[in-house]
């Protein structure tokens, strides 16, 4: 049986980490694409030389030509300008929209049956643009945000309580920005409500940190943004698709009436399997959570509107 093929569009910090994780996880052969001559080739060779040590047998190649992603099963897109201190995700819109258009055209021409995972920011606008530019059905274009944001929520709660992250279940919905929605009503520690362990005041502080977690890392790094955790999140999604797991994960999915919204991507729980985004799962949110999700959705619509204006110029 032929190995699956994973194309990574963008060979920066996230792309390189994605390649390593895909090889370690035995997901298939990997193609690292980037417009910078030599960088994807160098990282691919470095990773190939690590194979006998780990060991893994994946073939990892680097390229500057979209033709080399031909017939990829999965394309994970990280290409674009990274956030710098003081920048919002929205500030990246003009520059990254041009890059995403080129990337989407390259994918559509060379990997027309791929499952496409968008990581590039501003996420909600970029995944919307990718769907439009590829012409792919909604099931095969998805955004990575909720898996990462939910992991950050779980991390901070586990740190607060001094328990294993495996004992904490948490969910973050909405747009991938400062108005994302940590769903406290779905948050448990050892199966019990998180409110049994942490006060309301402290939970508000932790949830605020979740919303600003990406910016916190940007401020610390000064010359880049998070890459280990976003790469791990995207690989989790790719594995659910390639292994037909039917796993329910929080992702940016295209809505057509779910949660009262239509015509754009929003962070919601969805079942990911061989059919791609097979079903959006609608939760019974509290009244306050539903209001927060509406606010977040409105900002996403504004962002998509700003995208439309950029594309008209």
C-alpha positions, 0 to 999 in steps of 0.5 A: 500500500502506498504511503499517504502524502502530506504537503506542508505549505510554508517551511518556517518554524511551524512547517519544520515542526509539522514535518518532524511530527508527521514523520515521527507519527508515521503519517506518511511521506512529507513534502515541504514547500516554500518560496525561499530557495534552499530552506525547505530542501535543507530542513528536509535533508536534516529531517531525513538524516534524523530518520535512522536515529528515531527511527522513521522511514518517511521520505521527506523532500523540500521544494520551491515548485508546487508541482511537487505536492502533486496528489497530496492527501493532506495540505497544511498551510502555514505560509504567510507573515508571522505576528510581531509584538504589537500586531493583532492577527487582523493586521496580517490581513492584507499581506497574507491574503495575497499569499493565501490566494497564490497558495490556494491556486497551487493546491487546487492545480496540483492536489485537487483531492486534498484535505486542506488545513489552514493555520495561517493568520488571521485564521478565520479570514484565511480559511474563508479565502482558501475555500473560495480560491480552491473551490473545494467543498466545505468538508475539505477546507478547515481551519486550525484554531480551536484545538490549540486554544482548547489545549491552552485552556487545559494547560492553564487550568492544569497548571493552576491545580497542579494536576495532569492535563489529561485530567482536564477537559476544556473547549474553546469556540468562536473566532481565533482572536481576543473574543474567543469563547472558553466554554466553562460549562463544558470544562471538567477536572476529573469529571467534575465541573471546574467551578468545584475547584477554581473560584469565579474570579480566578477562572475569569483571569485564566480565561482572559489569559487563554484569549491572549495566549498567542500574544503572550508568546509573541511578546516573549519571543520578540521575533516570532510566534508560537510553533510547537503547539500549533503544529501539534494541533494541526497534526492532530487534525490530519491524523483524524482525517488520515486514520478516519477516526471520526474524532470530535475536535474544535475546528474552524468549520464552514457554517450553514445554519449551525449555531444560528450562523451561515456563510463563514467559518467559525470555531465549533466542535466537528467530527473529523474523519475520512470525509473531512469535516463530516458533521458540526456538533451543536452544543447546548451553551449557557445563555452567556456563552451563546451571547459571547459566541454571537459577539465573536461571530460578528467580529469574524463577519467584520474580518471577512468583510475587511477581506472582501475590501482588500481583495477588491483593491 
